[in-house]
Amino acid sequence: MSLEERVTDLESRLAFQDDTIQALNDVLVAQQKVIERLQLQMEALIKRHEEMVGQFGAFEEDAPPPHY
């Protein structure tokens, strides 16, 4: 294999690697946006849960089981 063929092969590989890295980066950015959205939703659900527990107190914890 000549030097020119080797350089051409390396340039071709580099171009494919650049495309792959860009595609992976795009997926990573999309996943990070999803994670951030899910974290905000979890925080809202936790806050809502805490508010509901505050309103109703520990009603279920203090109540006797239904078979009594």
C-alpha positions in Angstrom: 0.0 0.0 0.0 1.5 3.3 -1.0 1.8 6.3 1.2 -0.9 8.2 -0.7 -3.4 5.3 -0.3 -2.6 5.1 3.4 -3.2 8.8 3.8 -6.4 8.6 1.8 -7.6 5.7 4.0 -6.8 7.6 7.2 -8.6 10.7 5.9 -11.6 8.5 5.1 -11.6 6.9 8.5 -11.3 10.3 10.2 -14.3 11.6 8.3 -16.4 8.7 9.4 -15.2 9.1 13.0 -16.1 12.8 12.9 -19.6 11.9 11.7 -20.0 9.2 14.4 -18.8 11.6 17.1 -21.2 14.3 16.0 -24.1 11.8 15.9 -23.2 10.6 19.5 -23.0 14.1 20.7 -26.5 14.9 19.2 -27.9 11.9 21.0 -26.2 12.9 24.3 -27.6 16.4 24.1 -31.1 15.1 23.5 -30.8 12.7 26.4 -29.6 15.4 28.7 -32.6 17.5 27.8 -34.9 14.6 28.6 -33.1 14.0 32.0 -33.5 17.7 32.9 -37.2 17.6 32.0 -37.7 14.4 34.1 -35.8 15.9 37.0 -38.1 19.0 37.0 -41.2 16.7 36.8 -39.8 14.6 39.8 -39.3 17.8 41.8 -42.8 18.9 41.1 -44.2 15.5 42.1 -42.2 15.4 45.3 -43.4 18.9 46.2 -47.0 17.9 45.4 -46.7 14.8 47.5 -45.3 16.7 50.4 -48.2 19.2 50.2 -50.7 16.4 50.2 -49.1 14.7 53.1 -49.1 18.1 54.9 -52.8 18.5 54.3 -53.8 15.0 55.3 -51.2 14.4 57.9 -50.2 10.9 58.8 -53.8 9.6 58.5 -52.9 6.3 56.9 -50.1 5.6 59.3 -52.1 6.1 62.4 -55.3 4.3 61.3 -55.8 0.7 62.4 -55.7 -2.0 59.7 -59.1 -2.5 58.0 -59.7 -5.9 59.6 -60.0 -4.4 63.1 
